[in-house]
């Protein structure tokens, strides 16, 4: 468990993964690649919980948003 905790504190990109945040599916894949142990997604969720990690969902970004129009739309200056 200590090795997994150490790995989770690093960026997934350091292990060659395309994602920049850990999720249960990626952790499941990482455990298989590193330890050759099959786990379920739910097991990985429990690992996150035991290691006191919290879910963070990245916020979306509008692709063609105009910053001036966004500032004008805001209610507070």
Order of alpha helices (4+ residues) and beta strands (2+ residues): alpha-alpha-alpha-alpha
